[in-house]
Amino acid sequence: MNEAPPQDPAAAPPVAPPVAPTLKELIRFENEKKSAGVAFLLCWLCGNFGGHRFYLGRPHAATMLLITLISIPLCFVLIGFAGLLATWIWMFVDLLQVVRWTKEHNTALFSKIHAELG
């Protein structure tokens, strides 16, 4: 049974304490952060058009909008319902992910602000 020799705590490299954000960083973050409530409301009210995706800067927002805009007139010839069904399913899945996307956006925003001003 080989036991590792005890480590000397003084030999470990020093770890810098985390730097607290400045007031300027916090104000800028509060002004630019996205709200999960607004994103959820946009998804609920105009989810078929991808409003929540535009708000959060998510990819494929224009794709969702394009599918919806093409499908609405095609409903008059009964083939557009498939596209609308696809966007409704897409919207429902997005409803389950809006909070996570908002947290990701706000975390990336804070890191960006802290790197620029810090």
C-alpha positions as CSV (number, residue, x, y, z in Angstrom):
1,M,0.0,0.0,0.0
2,N,1.7,3.1,-1.2
3,E,0.5,6.2,0.5
4,A,1.1,9.6,-1.1
5,P,3.2,11.9,1.1
6,P,1.2,14.6,2.8
7,Q,1.0,17.8,0.8
8,D,2.4,21.0,2.3
9,P,-0.4,23.6,2.0
10,A,2.2,26.4,1.8
11,A,3.6,24.8,-1.4
12,A,0.4,25.2,-3.3
13,P,0.3,28.1,-5.7
14,P,-1.7,31.1,-4.4
15,V,-5.1,31.5,-5.8
16,A,-6.2,35.1,-6.4
17,P,-9.5,36.0,-4.7
18,P,-12.4,36.7,-7.0
19,V,-12.6,40.3,-7.9
20,A,-15.9,42.0,-7.0
21,P,-17.7,43.8,-9.8
22,T,-17.6,47.5,-9.8
23,L,-20.6,49.7,-9.6
24,K,-20.2,50.7,-13.2
25,E,-20.2,47.1,-14.3
26,L,-23.3,46.3,-12.2
27,I,-25.2,49.3,-13.7
28,R,-24.3,48.4,-17.2
29,F,-25.3,44.7,-16.6
30,E,-28.7,45.7,-15.1
31,N,-29.4,47.9,-18.1
32,E,-28.4,45.3,-20.7
33,K,-29.6,42.0,-19.1
34,K,-32.6,40.1,-20.5
35,S,-35.6,39.2,-18.5
36,A,-36.8,35.6,-18.4
37,G,-40.4,36.8,-17.8
38,V,-40.3,39.0,-21.0
39,A,-38.8,36.1,-23.0
40,F,-41.4,33.7,-21.7
41,L,-44.2,36.2,-22.5
42,L,-42.8,36.7,-26.0
43,C,-42.6,33.0,-26.5
44,W,-46.2,32.6,-25.4
45,L,-47.7,35.5,-27.4
46,C,-45.6,35.5,-30.6
47,G,-43.7,32.2,-30.3
48,N,-44.7,31.1,-33.8
49,F,-42.9,34.1,-35.2
50,G,-39.8,33.6,-33.1
51,G,-40.2,36.8,-31.1
52,H,-38.5,35.3,-28.0
53,R,-35.6,34.1,-30.2
54,F,-35.1,37.6,-31.6
55,Y,-35.2,39.0,-28.0
56,L,-32.6,36.6,-26.7
57,G,-30.4,36.7,-29.9
58,R,-30.8,33.0,-30.5
59,P,-30.0,31.4,-33.8
60,H,-32.7,30.3,-36.2
61,A,-35.2,33.0,-35.2
62,A,-35.5,34.0,-38.9
63,T,-36.0,30.4,-39.8
64,M,-39.0,30.1,-37.5
65,L,-40.4,33.3,-38.8
66,L,-40.0,32.3,-42.4
67,I,-41.7,28.9,-41.9
68,T,-44.6,30.6,-40.2
69,L,-45.0,33.3,-42.9
70,I,-44.9,30.8,-45.7
71,S,-47.3,28.4,-43.9
72,I,-50.0,30.9,-43.2
73,P,-51.0,31.6,-46.8
74,L,-50.6,27.9,-47.6
75,C,-53.2,27.1,-45.1
76,F,-55.8,28.2,-47.6
77,V,-54.8,25.3,-49.8
78,L,-54.6,23.0,-46.8
79,I,-50.9,22.3,-47.0
80,G,-49.7,25.0,-44.7
81,F,-50.9,23.3,-41.5
82,A,-47.9,21.0,-41.5
83,G,-45.6,24.1,-41.2
84,L,-47.7,25.7,-38.5
85,L,-47.7,22.4,-36.6
86,A,-43.9,22.3,-36.8
87,T,-43.6,25.8,-35.5
88,W,-46.1,25.1,-32.7
89,I,-44.0,22.1,-31.6
90,W,-40.9,24.2,-31.9
91,M,-42.5,26.9,-29.8
92,F,-43.5,24.4,-27.0
93,V,-40.0,23.1,-26.8
94,D,-38.7,26.7,-26.7
95,L,-41.0,27.4,-23.8
96,L,-39.2,24.8,-21.8
97,Q,-35.8,26.3,-22.6
98,V,-36.4,30.1,-22.3
99,V,-35.2,30.4,-18.7
100,R,-32.0,28.5,-19.4
101,W,-31.3,30.6,-22.5
102,T,-31.9,33.8,-20.5
103,K,-29.4,32.7,-17.8
104,E,-26.8,31.8,-20.5
105,H,-27.3,35.2,-22.1
106,N,-27.0,37.1,-18.9
107,T,-23.9,35.1,-17.8
108,A,-22.2,35.7,-21.1
109,L,-23.1,39.4,-20.9
110,F,-21.7,39.8,-17.4
111,S,-18.5,38.0,-18.4
112,K,-18.2,40.3,-21.5
113,I,-18.8,43.5,-19.4
114,H,-16.3,42.3,-16.7
115,A,-13.7,41.6,-19.3
116,E,-14.1,44.9,-21.0
117,L,-14.1,47.1,-17.9
118,G,-12.1,44.9,-15.6
